[in-house]
Amino acid sequence: MKTLYDVQQLLEKYGILVHVGKRIWDIELMALELDNINKAGLIDRHDYMVAKLILRKEHRIEELDEKKKDEKNNSK
């Protein structure tokens, strides 16, 4: 597992489909759902940890992109 798509595929195995509309919101909801299946004891610990790291990385990227867009819009 290396990408956000891989995390989506993992969640699909548990019947969880996420599409809120905004990528950062999708990532946040995926993290919540991942926590829920972990608390229920349904997911392997290693898969959980790797997926959480991927989601954190992707969330950080989205936050930086939004910040850049805001700075660009404010400079006009």
C-alpha positions in Angstrom: 0.0 0.0 0.0 1.5 3.3 -1.2 -1.1 5.7 -2.4 -4.4 7.2 -1.5 -6.0 5.0 -4.1 -4.7 1.9 -2.2 -6.3 3.1 1.0 -9.6 3.6 -0.9 -9.3 0.0 -2.2 -8.6 -1.2 1.4 -11.7 0.5 2.7 -13.8 -0.9 -0.2 -12.9 -4.4 1.1 -14.9 -3.4 4.2 -17.8 -2.0 2.2 -16.8 1.6 2.7 -17.0 4.0 -0.2 -16.0 7.6 0.4 -16.7 10.5 -2.0 -17.7 13.7 -0.2 -16.6 16.0 -3.1 -13.6 17.8 -1.8 -10.4 15.8 -1.6 -9.4 16.9 1.8 -12.8 16.0 3.2 -12.6 12.6 1.6 -9.2 12.0 3.3 -10.6 13.1 6.7 -13.6 10.8 6.3 -11.4 7.9 5.2 -9.3 8.4 8.4 -12.4 8.3 10.6 -13.7 5.1 8.9 -10.2 3.6 9.2 -10.3 4.3 12.9 -13.7 2.7 13.2 -12.7 -0.5 11.5 -9.6 -0.6 13.6 -11.5 -0.1 16.9 -13.8 -3.0 15.7 -10.7 -5.2 15.4 -11.4 -5.9 11.7 -8.1 -4.7 10.2 -4.5 -5.9 10.6 -2.4 -3.5 12.7 0.2 -3.1 10.0 -2.3 -2.3 7.3 -4.0 0.2 9.7 -0.7 2.0 10.5 0.4 2.2 6.8 -3.0 3.5 5.7 -2.9 6.2 8.5 0.5 7.3 7.4 -0.6 7.6 3.8 -3.7 9.6 4.9 -1.6 12.0 7.0 0.8 12.6 4.1 -2.0 13.3 1.7 -3.9 15.5 4.1 -0.7 17.5 4.7 -0.3 17.9 0.9 -3.9 19.1 0.6 -3.5 21.6 3.4 -0.3 23.1 1.8 -2.1 23.3 -1.6 -5.0 25.1 0.0 -2.7 27.5 1.8 -0.8 28.3 -1.5 -4.1 28.9 -3.3 -5.3 31.3 -0.5 -2.0 33.2 -0.6 -2.2 33.5 -4.3 -5.8 34.8 -4.1 -5.0 37.3 -1.4 -2.1 38.7 -3.3 -4.3 39.8 -6.2 
